[in-house]
Amino acid sequence: MMAVNLGRRKFIVYGSAAVGGSLLLKGCGNNQTTTPTSTSGSSDFKVAIALPGAISDKAWNQSGYEGIQLAKQKLGVEIAHVEKVAQPDQTEVLSDFARRGYNLVFAHGGQFDAAIQQIASQFPNTFFVGVNGNVSGANIASLRLDHLQASYLCGIIAAAMTKSNKLAYIAGQEFQATQEELHGFELGAKSIKKGIKVSSIFTGDWNDVAKAKQATLALISTGVDVIYQWLDSASATVLQTASDKNVYAFGNTKDQLETAPKSVLTSAVKHLDAGILYLTELAKKKQIKGQIYKLGLERPDILTLGKFSQSVPKAIQKQALSSKQEIVDKKIIFEPCKDAGKDTFCVKKTTV
């Protein structure tokens, strides 16, 4: 398959003629016009994915791309993708896939929620899935991993490893999934040390390396010595900067221990490829529903912890894995509650 690197793009729209046709993408650098990359399968069932970043980021976007590749391999579907979709371009990218007859369209990130809601009713024959989203409807579902569960375990490890009692969270944007992940990290840490401090920075860009490094250095300068990050192409910068400054960090989405072995304690591994395969199979069987599919640690093929660093003592590893099993066994559950008048989650321990 020949890959098409769309890079940054502008859309060419020729009035009403564009409504029924294919999306044309114009690369800013070379003025070439291209269409989304597609790969034929043996089925007439067509699946596409719109990605906010590069498929080579070794993080969020690569995992989404691997998901539709897995669907092609396992289910024989025809697939297509567009990478580096900027927020202003989301509705046109999703609409174009629907106009071209794609049965199932994944929008890979909670930042696509508004675009999905805007256009889904115009294309009743296409089912849209917001990965990490919080939307549902007649032809809309969301695929959510329980980020709060995994980050809770990382919070336990962070609290045991910190010397300054100052932890931090860095992400690209603030929406429900990142808020849940931040809160889970804080709940896990405070289950070990009640007075621990957790700060957060949202850089506004999942891939901007300079912003990621600036945020990391700013946090370290305040005494933070453990950082939980959720970024895309910029994630390696956070991990490497932490390593350079001799502070700890966590990998995210992929097992990122090898990215910075001196700093990474473990990773919140999110097998989004398996999640995407799961929903594609449901859709192909016409069993997918307009609901939020939330998958957690009970599905270790989808959500789990990565390899532990040798820096993490065996007793702490055991404690984290014991808590993981308690979550699976529903001995630790996260219930909706209010804190200072805001909707959030609280930890409840049961004797089930």
N, C-alpha and C positions, 0 to 999 in steps of 0.2 A: 504494500500500500504506500503510495506517495503521500507524505504529510504536507499539509499546507499551513505555513506559519502566518497567521493573520495579523499578529502583532496588534498595535494600536490601529483603530479603524474609524472610518466615517461611513455612514450609510448614504447611498445614492438612491434617492426616491424621485421618480418621475411622475408626480401627480397621481391620478387614479390608476394609471397603468401599472403601478407597483403593487396594487392591492391583490391581484390574482397571480402575480408572478413570483419568481424566486428572489430571495434576498441577494442583493449585490453588495459586496464589501470591497471598499477601496483602501488599500494599504497606504498609510501616509507617506512611507518612505519611498516606495517605488512606483506609486500610481497604478499598480496592477489591480484588476478587478477579479475577485475569486468568489467561490461559493464554499459553504462549509464542507469539511472533509467527511466523506462517507465511505463505508465499506459494505459491500453486499454480503448478505447471508443467504441461506437456503430457504428462508421463510418469507412470506409476504407481510410479516409483522415487523414494523419499523420503529426503532427506538433511537432517540437523540438526547444529547445532553448539552446544556449551555453552562460554561465554566467561567468564573470570574477571573481566573488567573491562568498560569501556564501549566500544561500537562507534565512538565519536567520539574515541578517544584519539590518533588519528593515529600509532599505533604498533602494538603486538602484536594487540590485540583488533580494531581496524579491519581489519587485514590478514586475519584469520580470517573476519570477516564478509564482506569482499570476495571471499574464496575461494568461499563457497557462493553468493554472487550470481553469480560467474563461472560456476560449475557450472550454475546455472539457465539462464543466458544461452546457454552453449555446448552443454549436454547436455539441456536441457528438463526437468530434474528438479524435483520439488517440494521446497521448502526451509523450514526453521524455525530459529529461534535463541532462546537465552535468554542475556542478558548479566548481568554482575555476580554470577556464581555464587560464593557463599562456600564455603569448604572443607567445612563441615559439611553443606552441601546438595548436594554433588556426586553422591552415589549416587542420590538421589531424582530429580534432574534427568535423569541418564542413563537411569535405569530408566523414567521416564515416556516419554521418546522411544521406547524399545524397546517398551513396552506399547502405544503408539499406532501401532506398525507401521512405524517408520522403518527402512529397510534399512541405512543407513550413518549412524553417529553419530560426529562429531569432538568430542574433548575437548581444548580448546585450551590446552594447557600441561602441563608435566611434573608439576605438582602434582596432576593428575588420575589419575596412574598407579595409586595404591592403590585408588581408587574403581572404575576400569575392571576391575581384577583381582577386585574383590569381587563385581561384579554380572554380568560377561560370561557366565559359564556358565549363568546363569538365563535368558538370552535368546539361544539358539543361532541364531535367524533374523536377528539384528541383528549387523552387523560394527562393531566399535568401533575407532577410530583415535585414539591419543594423539599429538597434535601436540607435538613436542619431547619425546616420551615415551621410555621405555626398556623397553617391555613388548611381549610377543608371545604368541600362543596360537592356539587353533583358530579363534576369531573375533575376534582382537585383532591389530592392527598398530600400528606407530609410524611417524610421519613425522618424520624428523630432518633438519635442515639441519646441514651440517658447520660449526658455529659456530667451531670451532678454526681452520679455514682462514682465514676472514675476519678473525678477531681477530689472527691471526699477522701479516697484512698491516698491520693497524692498529698493532700493536706496533712494526713496523719504522718506520712514520711517526712514532709517538710518541717513539721513542728518538732519532730524528733531529731532532725539534723541541724536546725538553725542554732546559731550561737547568739545572734543579735535579737532574736524574737521579732524580727521584721521580715515579712514575706511580701511578695508582690505578684500581680497578674498582669500580663500584657496581651492584648488582642487587637484585631484590626478594627472591628466595629462593635458597638454596643447594641445588642438586641437580645431576645429572650434566651437563646442558647448560650451566648457568652455570659449573660447575667447568671444563668443557672450554674455554669461551670465555675465562675468566680465564687458564687455563694457556696457551692459544694466544697471548694478548696478551703474556704474560710471555716465552714462547719467541721470539716475533718481536722483542721489545725487546732481549732478551739476545743475539740473533744480531747485533745492531749494537753494543751496549755490555754487556759481560758483568757489570759491577758495578752495573747499574741496579737500583733498588728498585721493587717493585710491591706496593702494599698493596690491601686489598679491604674493602668493607663490604656486608653484606646487610641491607637495611632491614627486612625482614619484611613489606613491603607494596609491591606494584607501582604503586600509585596514590596513596599518601599523599604529598602535596606537601610538607608540613611536615617529614616524616622525610627526604625527598629533599634538601631544602635544608639541613637540619641536617647530614646526612652529607657533602654537598658542601663546606660551609663548614669542617667539622672536618678534612677531608682537605687543603683548601687551607691551613689554619692550620699544618699540619705541613710545608709546603713543596712539596706536590704541585702540579705545573703542567700536567699533562695527565691528563684523566679519560676513561676508557671507561665508558659507562653502558649498562645494559639495564634499562629500566623501561617502564611503560606510560603512563598519564596523567601520571605524575610526571616523565617524561623531559625535557619542555620546561623544567621547573624547574631541573634539573641544568645543562642547556645555557645557560639564561639567567643562572643564578648564576655559572657559569664565565665567561661573557662580562662580567658586572659586575665580576668580580675579575681580569679580564685573564689568564685561563688558558685553555688549549686543551681541547677535548673532542671526542668522536666521537658521531655519530648512530647509531641502531640501528633495524633493521627497515625503517623508511621512510627515504628520503633526507631528512635533517633539516638540511641546510645552511642553508636559508632560515629555520629556527627561530631560529638565533643565528649569523648570518654572521661575526661577529667571532671566535667561539670554535671553531666546528665545522670540523675539518680535512677530514673526509670521513665517510661513513657505511657501516656494514655493512648493505647492503640485502638484505633477505630477502623475496623475492616469495612469501610463503606462499599467496597466492591461486592462483598457478600450481601450487604443490605440492599444494594441496587439490584443484584441478581434475584433476591427474594421477591421484591416488588414487581420486577419484570415478569417473573414466572406467574405471579398472581394475575397481572394484567393480561398476559397471553392466554391464560385460562378463563379470562373474563370474571375473575373473582376479586379483583381489586375494588375497594370501597372508598367513598369519600370521607376519609377519617385521618386522624394522626396516628401513624404507626410508630410507637415508641419502644425501642429495643435496648436492653441493658445488659448487665453482667450475667444474667441468666442465659445469654447467648454468647459464650466465649469465642465463638467463631466470628462474632461481630464486634464485641467490646471486651477489652481485657487490659491488663497491665503488661508492659513490655519487659525486657530483660532488666534485671537489677544491676546497678553498678557495684563493683567490689567495695565502694565507699560506704554502702548501706549495710550496717551490721545485720547479721542473721536474725537477731531478735526483732529488729524493726521490720525486716522483710516478713517474718512470721506474723507479726501483729497486723500488717497491712493485708496479708493473704487471709488471715482469720476474719478480719472485718469484711473482706470481699465475700467470703462464704456466708457471713451473717446477712449481708445484703441479699444474696441469692436465696437464702433460706427465709427471707422476710423477717429476720430478727432485728434488723435495722431497716427502718422505712423512712421515707421523706414525705411528710404530709404538708399540704398547703396550710399556711398560717399567715398571720399579719405581724409585721414588725414596724413599729412607729407609723402605723396606718398604711403601710405598703404591703402588697401581696408578695409572699415569699414562701420558703419551705423551712420546716423545722424537722429535726431528727427525733424519731420516736423508736425506742427499743421495746421489743415485745418478747414474750416467752413462747412463741409459736414453736 
